[in-house]
Amino acid sequence: MKPTMDKAPMGWNSYDYYDTTVTEEQVKKNADYLAAHLKEYGWEYVVVDIQWYARDAGSRRDQFQYIPFGDMEMDGYGRYQPAVNRFPSSAGGKGFGPLAAYIHDLGLRFGIHIMRGIPRLAAHRHLPVEGTAYTAADTADPASICGWNPDMYGVRDNAAGQAYYDSLVQMYADWGVDYIKCDDICDSWMYRNDSFSGWHETRMLQEAIGKTGRNIVLSLSPGPAHIDRAWQYEKYANMWRITDDFWDRWELLLPMFARCELWQNHVAQGSYPDCDMLPLGRLGKGFGHGERDCNFTKEEQKTMLTLWCIFGSPLMVGAELTKLDEWTRWLLTRKEILKLTGNAYVGRQVERDGQHAVWSCLNRETGERYLALFNLREEEQVLSCDLDEVEQFARRPGSLDGKVKELWSETWVDLEQGKISQPVPAHGTKLYKL
């Protein structure tokens, strides 16, 4: 049974700033900031991203993002453990239990990144699967690998494979994990047909989660997700990436309008197509080139956040929170915009071409209506929308005359015969509450 959720998940993820190198102390400092400054606006998940089990993570970043056959922390049952040199509270077999407890004491939820499958080293050593007569060699499928990370073999669709996932996810539940981001499972450039074991491994993971009795969000990466597999994502996961890794470049933001159009009818309670993380604020320290500021203009940042919210995507910010500037903090605390990720709000694209896009949003319970104008051009232009032609607003009670509020500038705009017509900056947006 998937967890009950009243909105798309919102939180912080370590990847965009730390890559593979985040430590317990750094996670705690970001969690402290989240609890003190952002929790009241809906930000609640703290997610430790990839290779938290690698003791040597980042030590050869000029050669490898993921060191082949590196120095990994693993228990006797073939399950990765937090690297003790980076997460000292995990010593003595405690795993992420102490860190999860710290996060929970802040009133937040704790998440981890995992790779699909079972550690290759566990299979080579024939390590036992906890509580069974199976070994990791019975579980592992050496013909199923990840093309960009060398840590894992895929898991076979058999009793041994399910037993391994049951053992693994129960350990996570015992630690207090609330969110699992599983990678190399939503899409694979190596396997373009039904031979991809990620399809059955998604089902096996959700089955294992159900056996724990704990409400654990299952997030699938990377994208782009396959629209013909929408039924499977919706049945077995809570989030699935509709894009490959998203970074702060306009040439990556522009295609997101088409991706959101493709997936807009699949946003539902507990099932959220995922536009990927918000690359805002200070980024990139762990990638070997030094930290930097977000490359998006301020208008592009508002466009990104508006599209993610009105579409209904999960929101995961990747910045180093302790270094947030006032602008970024202001962006992340626009409560009236962030609430559009709630299940009652339904976003729909009204129109789109190479120059502009228009989205509407309707709250099915209260009747609240919103309209977003997006300028996709390189220069300012006047954008217009006749509200009578917006399908979501048809046959709904309430006047669409008078003044409407633009939520980013918090200014009021006159409607002229039910029509909005306003100048919008290059790559910018205007979001109206009607």
DOFI-831840 format. One line per 3 residues: their letters; for each residue x, y, z of C-alpha. Coordinates in pm, 1 decimal, padded with zeros to 6 digits. Last residue first. Layout:
residues N
a> X,Y,Z | ...
END
This chain:
residues 434
lky> -00821.8,03490.0,-01039.9 | -00482.7,03420.9,-00884.5 | -00229.4,03517.5,-01145.4
lkt> 00120.3,03389.9,-01225.3 | 00340.2,03593.8,-01459.5 | 00646.0,03427.8,-01607.8
gha> 00989.9,03497.0,-01748.9 | 01222.7,03365.0,-02019.2 | 01234.2,03725.9,-02148.0
pvp> 01012.4,03950.2,-01937.5 | 00628.9,03934.8,-01956.4 | 00419.0,04230.2,-02073.2
qsi> 00050.1,04184.2,-01982.5 | -00284.2,04102.6,-02143.5 | -00542.5,03922.8,-01932.4
kgq> -00891.6,03896.9,-02081.9 | -01230.9,03872.9,-01916.5 | -01359.6,04194.7,-02073.8
eld> -01047.9,04382.2,-01963.3 | -00902.3,04239.3,-01645.0 | -00712.4,04487.5,-01432.7
vwt> -00390.8,04380.7,-01259.2 | -00307.2,04382.7,-00889.1 | 00048.0,04349.3,-00758.4
esw> 00202.8,04081.4,-00540.3 | 00507.5,04075.8,-00771.5 | 00528.1,03695.2,-00776.3
lek> 00156.5,03636.1,-00713.8 | -00004.3,03859.3,-00976.9 | -00343.9,03939.6,-00825.0
vkg> -00656.4,03983.0,-01033.7 | -00882.1,04287.4,-01071.3 | -01231.8,04311.2,-01216.1
dls> -01396.7,04035.3,-01419.2 | -01363.9,03659.3,-01391.9 | -01689.0,03630.0,-01198.8
gpr> -01774.5,03321.6,-01003.1 | -01934.8,02990.0,-01084.4 | -01748.5,02741.9,-01304.1
raf> -01901.0,02643.8,-01636.2 | -01569.0,02692.8,-01817.1 | -01265.5,02772.5,-01601.8
qev> -01078.0,02449.3,-01668.4 | -01134.2,02484.8,-02043.7 | -00972.3,02827.0,-02073.2
edl> -01146.2,03007.8,-02360.2 | -01349.6,03238.7,-02137.9 | -01022.7,03343.5,-01974.6
dcs> -00900.5,03510.7,-02294.0 | -00523.0,03501.9,-02257.9 | -00260.7,03755.9,-02355.2
lvq> 00116.4,03782.3,-02360.2 | 00307.6,04102.5,-02431.5 | 00672.3,04034.0,-02511.9
eee> 01011.5,04075.5,-02347.7 | 01309.4,03930.3,-02530.6 | 01474.2,03589.8,-02572.1
rln> 01140.3,03415.7,-02615.4 | 00976.4,03149.2,-02400.0 | 00746.9,03392.5,-02217.7
fla> 00529.3,03198.0,-01974.0 | 00180.4,03309.0,-01865.3 | 00036.2,03131.8,-01562.2
lyr> -00334.3,03128.2,-01467.6 | -00488.4,03039.7,-01134.0 | -00838.2,02949.7,-01016.0
egt> -00974.0,02872.9,-00670.1 | -01284.9,02652.0,-00690.6 | -01252.2,02539.4,-00328.8
ern> -01245.0,02160.7,-00363.5 | -01130.0,02104.0,-00722.5 | -00863.8,02374.9,-00696.5
lcs> -00810.9,02477.0,-01057.5 | -00486.9,02555.9,-01238.9 | -00427.6,02704.6,-01582.6
wva> -00111.2,02699.4,-01793.1 | -00006.9,02920.6,-02084.0 | 00304.8,02880.3,-02298.0
hqg> 00501.5,03118.4,-02517.3 | 00717.7,03163.6,-02826.2 | 00779.6,02814.9,-02963.1
dre> 00416.7,02719.3,-02915.7 | 00201.0,02635.3,-02617.1 | -00163.2,02642.2,-02510.8
vqr> -00386.1,02578.0,-02209.9 | -00159.2,02339.0,-02020.5 | -00337.0,02192.0,-01722.4
gvy> -00278.1,02208.0,-01347.5 | -00504.3,02043.8,-01091.2 | -00488.9,02169.0,-00731.9
ang> -00662.0,01945.7,-00475.5 | -00354.0,01724.6,-00442.6 | -00134.9,02006.9,-00314.5
tlk> 00158.7,02119.3,-00531.7 | -00023.7,02451.4,-00585.2 | 00056.3,02531.9,-00220.3
lie> 00405.3,02642.5,-00326.0 | 00264.8,02952.6,-00498.7 | 00070.5,03096.5,-00203.8
krt> 00351.5,02993.0,00032.1 | 00621.9,03185.4,-00152.9 | 00897.0,03074.3,00088.9
llw> 01142.0,02909.6,-00150.8 | 01173.4,03212.2,-00376.8 | 01242.0,03443.4,-00079.7
rtw> 01517.2,03208.1,00039.6 | 01668.5,03223.1,-00305.3 | 01665.3,03603.7,-00309.0
edl> 01796.2,03638.7,00046.6 | 02101.2,03423.4,-00022.4 | 02111.9,03062.7,00091.5
ktl> 02452.3,02958.9,00223.4 | 02333.4,02729.5,00505.8 | 02095.7,02570.6,00258.1
eag> 02364.7,02430.5,00029.4 | 02138.9,02415.4,-00273.6 | 01970.5,02105.0,-00416.4
vml> 01604.5,02189.2,-00363.9 | 01355.8,01908.2,-00401.5 | 01004.2,01998.4,-00512.2
psg> 00766.9,01722.0,-00622.8 | 00582.5,01814.2,-00942.1 | 00224.4,01943.2,-00951.9
fic> 00220.6,02108.4,-01295.8 | 00140.8,02446.9,-01136.6 | 00427.4,02399.8,-00890.4
wlt> 00702.9,02278.8,-01127.1 | 00605.0,02539.3,-01387.0 | 00606.2,02825.8,-01135.5
lmt> 00938.0,02716.1,-00983.7 | 01106.3,02700.9,-01322.3 | 00963.2,03030.0,-01444.9
kqe> 01061.6,03205.0,-01122.3 | 01418.0,03078.3,-01161.7 | 01418.3,03185.7,-01525.4
ekt> 01320.8,03539.1,-01425.1 | 01598.3,03547.8,-01165.2 | 01845.6,03442.9,-01431.5
fnc> 01951.7,03079.5,-01416.6 | 02318.5,03003.4,-01360.8 | 02281.4,02917.8,-00991.2
dre> 02586.8,03031.6,-00799.3 | 02910.2,02837.3,-00789.1 | 03106.3,02585.9,-00584.7
ghg> 03440.8,02457.3,-00704.2 | 03519.6,02243.0,-01006.7 | 03552.6,01899.9,-00844.8
fgk> 03188.9,01794.4,-00842.3 | 03146.4,01819.2,-00465.0 | 03112.0,02199.1,-00459.6
glr> 02845.6,02211.7,-00730.9 | 02575.6,02450.6,-00615.9 | 02497.3,02768.5,-00420.0
glp> 02142.2,02895.3,-00471.4 | 01900.5,02705.3,-00695.2 | 01917.5,02381.9,-00893.2
lmd> 01555.1,02274.6,-00824.6 | 01552.6,01896.8,-00839.1 | 01377.2,01674.5,-01086.8
cdp> 01058.0,01736.7,-01289.5 | 00892.4,01441.1,-01113.1 | 00568.2,01278.7,-01228.3
ysg> 00373.1,01246.7,-00902.4 | 00160.5,00956.8,-00779.0 | 00035.9,00968.0,-00417.4
qav> -00268.1,01173.7,-00512.2 | -00263.1,01222.7,-00887.9 | -00049.2,01370.4,-01166.7
hnq> -00082.7,01143.2,-01471.5 | -00282.4,01378.7,-01694.2 | -00001.0,01635.9,-01699.2
wle> 00262.8,01389.4,-01825.4 | 00306.6,01487.6,-02190.5 | 00240.6,01857.8,-02130.8
cra> 00493.8,01851.8,-01846.7 | 00754.0,01702.4,-02079.0 | 00681.5,01960.5,-02348.1
fmp> 00723.0,02247.1,-02100.5 | 01034.2,02078.1,-01961.5 | 01200.4,02120.5,-02300.6
lll> 01269.2,02490.4,-02220.3 | 01437.3,02422.4,-01885.5 | 01722.4,02216.2,-02030.1
ewr> 01824.6,02472.5,-02295.4 | 01774.9,02739.2,-02028.5 | 02055.9,02592.0,-01820.1
dwf> 02046.4,02532.5,-01444.2 | 02060.5,02153.8,-01426.6 | 01816.4,01865.6,-01464.3
ddt> 01942.4,01508.7,-01452.8 | 01737.5,01314.9,-01710.6 | 01373.9,01409.8,-01736.8
irw> 01031.7,01270.0,-01643.0 | 01156.4,01134.4,-01310.5 | 00917.1,00911.4,-01123.6
mna> 00747.8,00975.4,-00790.5 | 00512.3,00770.5,-00572.7 | 00592.7,00427.1,-00713.3
yke> 00432.9,00087.2,-00779.1 | 00097.3,00144.0,-00946.0 | 00155.4,00490.2,-01091.3
yqw> 00499.0,00398.3,-01225.0 | 00354.7,00084.0,-01381.1 | 00057.1,00256.6,-01543.0
ard> 00284.6,00526.2,-01683.7 | 00494.8,00264.3,-01861.9 | 00387.2,00376.0,-02209.8
iha> 00491.5,00729.0,-02109.3 | 00846.8,00610.5,-02049.3 | 01024.9,00817.3,-01784.5
pgp> 01300.8,01049.7,-01899.9 | 01439.7,00991.1,-01656.5 | 01664.7,00880.8,-01373.4
sls> 01532.2,00795.1,-01123.5 | 01237.5,00651.9,-00925.4 | 01101.0,00782.0,-00593.5
lvi> 00938.0,00546.4,-00341.5 | 00786.9,00718.2,-00036.6 | 00792.9,00501.5,00274.3
nrg> 00489.2,00466.2,00500.4 | 00600.1,00178.6,00725.3 | 00417.0,-00155.5,00741.9
tkg> 00742.4,-00330.0,00649.3 | 00572.6,-00574.9,00410.5 | 00444.0,-00290.8,00191.4
iae> 00795.9,-00160.4,00135.6 | 00906.5,-00503.9,00014.1 | 00618.5,-00518.2,-00233.8
qlm> 00709.1,-00168.6,-00353.2 | 01068.9,-00276.4,-00406.6 | 00964.4,-00592.8,-00590.1
rte> 00737.8,-00397.8,-00826.4 | 01017.6,-00154.7,-00913.1 | 01254.6,-00450.8,-00953.0
hwg> 01022.2,-00600.4,-01213.6 | 01055.1,-00300.3,-01443.7 | 01417.6,-00233.2,-01352.8
sfs> 01507.0,-00573.2,-01496.6 | 01532.1,-00424.7,-01846.6 | 01468.7,-00716.5,-02086.3
dnr> 01135.9,-00558.1,-02183.3 | 01302.2,-00321.5,-02427.3 | 01546.9,-00031.3,-02441.1
ymw> 01813.6,-00161.3,-02204.9 | 02142.0,00030.2,-02189.7 | 01995.2,00383.0,-02194.4
sdc> 01801.7,00297.4,-01880.3 | 01489.7,00461.9,-01744.1 | 01301.5,00462.9,-01413.2
idd> 01528.4,00206.5,-01244.4 | 01888.3,00329.9,-01255.4 | 01831.7,00511.4,-00924.4
cki> 01603.8,00447.4,-00628.4 | 01513.0,00746.3,-00411.9 | 01378.9,00597.8,-00089.8
ydv> 01181.8,00815.5,00152.3 | 01072.9,00774.2,00514.7 | 01377.4,00589.0,00652.8
gwd> 01352.5,00513.0,01025.1 | 01653.0,00281.9,01058.6 | 01418.3,-00013.6,01106.3
aym> 01244.6,00084.8,00781.7 | 01579.1,00085.0,00600.7 | 01660.2,-00259.4,00740.6
qvl> 01315.8,-00380.4,00631.2 | 01394.1,-00243.7,00284.6 | 01710.5,-00452.6,00254.3
sdy> 01567.6,-00775.7,00395.3 | 01258.7,-00760.6,00173.0 | 01477.8,-00668.1,-00124.9
yaq> 01694.3,-00973.8,-00062.6 | 01395.8,-01203.8,-00013.5 | 01242.7,-01073.3,-00335.8
gaa> 01558.2,-01161.2,-00527.4 | 01580.5,-01507.1,-00372.5 | 01216.1,-01575.9,-00454.3
ndr> 01266.4,-01484.6,-00819.9 | 01269.1,-01180.9,-01048.1 | 01647.8,-01150.9,-01044.5
vgy> 01814.1,-00844.3,-00892.9 | 02035.0,-00617.7,-01102.9 | 02406.3,-00606.3,-01037.2
mdp> 02549.4,-00310.1,-00853.7 | 02836.0,-00069.7,-00782.2 | 02975.2,00025.0,-01123.4
nwg> 02767.9,00337.4,-01196.4 | 02718.4,00480.1,-01547.4 | 02588.1,00190.8,-01757.0
cis> 02407.5,00015.9,-01474.4 | 02409.0,-00362.8,-01485.9 | 02178.4,-00652.3,-01566.5
apd> 02358.8,-00953.0,-01717.1 | 02513.2,-01027.3,-01375.5 | 02166.7,-01100.5,-01232.6
atd> 02212.8,-01118.3,-00857.2 | 01982.0,-01301.8,-00617.4 | 02117.2,-01656.9,-00620.8
aat> 02470.5,-01512.6,-00600.1 | 02359.3,-01300.3,-00305.5 | 02293.9,-01622.5,-00120.0
yat> 01970.7,-01798.8,-00035.4 | 01909.6,-02015.8,00270.2 | 01708.3,-01737.1,00428.7
gev> 01699.1,-01509.7,00733.4 | 01939.1,-01251.2,00589.3 | 02053.1,-01322.0,00233.7
plh> 02390.4,-01491.7,00266.8 | 02709.1,-01358.5,00104.0 | 02825.1,-01542.5,-00207.7
rha> 03146.5,-01336.7,-00210.6 | 03110.3,-01241.7,-00578.3 | 02742.4,-01164.4,-00522.0
alr> 02814.8,-00935.1,-00228.2 | 03091.7,-00764.0,-00428.3 | 02846.7,-00683.6,-00705.4
pig> 02625.2,-00499.3,-00459.6 | 02253.6,-00581.6,-00510.6 | 02004.4,-00408.3,-00736.9
rmi> 01879.1,-00059.9,-00814.1 | 02100.2,00209.4,-00663.6 | 01996.3,00378.9,-00341.5
hig> 01933.7,00737.5,-00233.5 | 01820.6,00807.3,00122.8 | 01536.2,00988.4,00296.3
frl> 01447.9,01131.5,00636.8 | 01135.3,01324.9,00733.7 | 01125.8,01645.0,00941.9
gld> 00988.6,01747.1,01282.8 | 01336.4,01833.6,01407.6 | 01332.6,01521.2,01625.5
hiy> 01269.2,01323.8,01306.7 | 01596.0,01447.0,01155.8 | 01793.9,01347.7,01466.3
aal> 01620.0,01008.8,01472.9 | 01710.7,00954.2,01106.6 | 02073.8,01035.4,01191.0
pgf> 02075.0,00783.9,01477.8 | 01913.4,00505.3,01271.3 | 02124.4,00556.7,00958.0
gkg> 02318.2,00238.2,01024.8 | 02345.1,00141.9,01391.5 | 02584.9,-00145.5,01317.7
gas> 02844.2,-00038.2,01572.3 | 02924.9,00288.9,01401.1 | 02640.3,00467.9,01220.7
spf> 02685.5,00781.0,01435.3 | 03016.6,00841.3,01255.6 | 02857.4,00918.2,00918.4
rnv> 03151.6,01017.1,00694.6 | 03423.4,00791.0,00840.7 | 03155.0,00534.3,00925.2
apq> 03047.5,00495.0,00562.5 | 02673.1,00431.5,00586.3 | 02591.4,00062.5,00530.2
yrg> 02547.3,-00130.1,00205.5 | 02364.3,-00460.3,00230.8 | 02535.3,-00785.3,00130.8
ygd> 02424.3,-00983.0,00436.0 | 02751.8,-00953.5,00626.3 | 02731.4,-00573.8,00626.8
mem> 02877.7,-00335.5,00370.3 | 03087.7,-00016.8,00378.9 | 03246.6,00042.9,00038.0
dgf> 03607.6,00120.5,-00058.4 | 03586.6,00142.3,-00435.3 | 03517.6,-00121.8,-00696.2
piy> 03512.6,00139.4,-00971.8 | 03521.4,00492.5,-00823.1 | 03194.7,00670.5,-00897.2
qfq> 03248.2,01026.8,-01024.1 | 03579.7,00912.4,-01157.7 | 03909.5,01056.2,-01277.7
drr> 03939.2,01412.6,-01141.8 | 03697.0,01306.8,-00866.7 | 03947.6,01060.9,-00724.4
sga> 03881.8,01116.1,-00351.5 | 03517.3,01205.3,-00407.6 | 03382.8,00901.1,-00225.4
dra> 03654.9,00699.8,-00050.4 | 03444.6,00562.3,00235.9 | 03159.8,00487.3,-00002.6
ywq> 02830.0,00392.2,00169.7 | 02669.1,00735.5,00123.4 | 02712.5,00663.5,-00247.8
idv> 02428.1,00877.7,-00389.2 | 02197.4,01119.1,-00210.3 | 02110.6,01184.9,00153.2
vvy> 01754.8,01320.5,00151.6 | 01603.9,01558.7,00407.8 | 01227.0,01582.6,00353.9
ewg> 01006.5,01853.3,00511.4 | 00968.6,02169.2,00303.2 | 00604.1,02275.4,00342.0
yek> 00636.3,02650.0,00405.8 | 00661.7,02607.7,00783.7 | 00957.3,02375.3,00728.8
lha> 01163.0,02641.6,00550.5 | 01349.0,02853.9,00807.1 | 01426.7,02666.6,01129.2
aly> 01358.7,02309.2,01018.5 | 01533.0,02349.5,00684.8 | 01829.7,02520.3,00847.3
dan> 01871.6,02242.9,01103.4 | 01839.7,01984.5,00826.6 | 02112.8,02157.2,00628.9
kkv> 02338.9,02155.8,00933.1 | 02255.8,01792.2,01005.4 | 02335.8,01681.8,00651.3
qee> 02670.5,01862.2,00666.8 | 02764.1,01694.3,00994.3 | 02666.9,01353.5,00860.1
tvt> 02884.1,01394.6,00553.2 | 02814.7,01466.7,00186.0 | 03072.2,01349.8,-00069.7
tdy> 02892.2,01182.8,-00360.0 | 02765.5,01503.1,-00532.5 | 02784.3,01767.6,-00257.3
ydy> 02597.3,02068.6,-00398.1 | 02346.4,01926.4,-00644.1 | 02332.1,01590.0,-00467.0
snw> 02238.4,01665.5,-00104.9 | 01860.4,01667.2,-00140.0 | 01627.8,01908.4,00038.7
gmp> 01249.8,01887.3,00070.8 | 00905.1,01883.5,-00082.1 | 00691.6,01575.9,-00153.1
akd> 00382.0,01624.2,-00373.6 | 00074.7,01696.8,-00166.7 | -00177.7,01538.0,00069.5
mtp> 00000.0,01201.9,00078.5 | -00124.4,00859.1,00186.3 | 00156.4,00607.3,00161.1
km> 00148.7,00333.3,-00104.9 | 00000.0,00000.0,00000.0
END
